[in-house]
Amino acid sequence: MLSRRSFIISSSMAAAAALLVPSFACVASKKAVGLQLYSLRDELPKGVKETIEKIGKAGFSEVETYGFSIKDQFWGFSPSDFKKLLDANGLKAPSGHYGMGTYLSDGNTDELKAAIEAAKVLESGYVTVPWLDPTIRTNAEDYKKLAVKLNVAGKMCKDAGLRLAYHNHNFEFDKQGDTTGYEILLKETDNNLVDFELDLYWVVRSGNDPLKLFKENPGRFTMWHVKDMDKSNPDLNTEVGTGAINFKSIFAEAQLSGMKHFFVEHETNYKPNPMASVTASCAYVKKELI
């Protein structure tokens, strides 16, 4: 039996060890593995209830929505009914990808307002911009204008008790003179209003280093997309842990990143059984990364 003095010494040593690796300790305590629902884009429209049930049974505890529209809502489900479906399967939706093309192109806020209302019903924390149409990102000035609009949208989200986030692909890393579109968005958006959801695959695919981004912009990447890169064909995704991306080194710097939520995603080609594919990724994340 440990004496009280030995227990205190052992506890102090354990605490000191944890302080040496605070970023990984932060992730290790986070058991919520999320799934970006776009990974199951073929299954969801055919059977929303059945697919959500499978996601809950696969080991996920969070999802990130996509596909919301003012007309069809979530595949015919109102936000309140979709929330009930998630609740019934032990799932939360801390973020959603919402199309805001009209707002970002011509300033019409109808889609943005609808997204905010849907996110509030789902009790989400984030409204996330998933994509930029090529017509509104042709040069550096375009990105500067987009940053202004993101700040305005971020203020609207903040006023509603939400956060705005921006999700990248690889085109943001294309050179715009002596900078890139992504650098412009990072510098010219207000960090009190706009967060970033870092798609780790697209960062690596573009030839950039997520760890370098963390160091240069600490705390700004509050969400991640976790999807691996096929070793033989980098244009394709593969199950997390079987590809070319070193996720252990990335997860070790989660605290520096500011990461609060992450979502497994399979965007490009994956195995013929998408559900089995994301289930395998979830299992690897739980066993090896958190």
RACORLIN-V984757 format. One record per run of one state. SS is the DSSP state (H for helix, E for strand, - for the rest). FROM is the first residue (numbers start at 0). TO is the last residue. If there is no record, write none. Layout:
SS&FROM&TO, SS&FROM&TO
This chain:
-&0&2, H&3&19, -&20&20, H&21&27, -&28&32, E&33&35, H&36&43, -&44&46, H&47&56, -&57&60, E&61&64, -&65&67, E&68&68, -&69&71, E&72&73, -&74&75, E&76&76, -&77&77, H&78&87, -&88&90, E&91&96, -&97&99, H&100&105, -&106&108, H&109&120, -&121&124, E&125&128, -&129&132, H&133&135, -&136&138, H&139&158, -&159&161, E&162&166, -&167&169, H&170&172, -&173&173, E&174&175, -&176&177, E&178&179, H&180&187, -&188&192, E&193&198, H&199&204, -&205&208, H&209&215, -&216&221, E&222&225, -&226&226, E&227&228, -&229&235, E&236&237, -&238&245, H&246&250, -&251&252, H&253&256, -&257&259, E&260&263, -&264&272, H&273&288, -&289&289
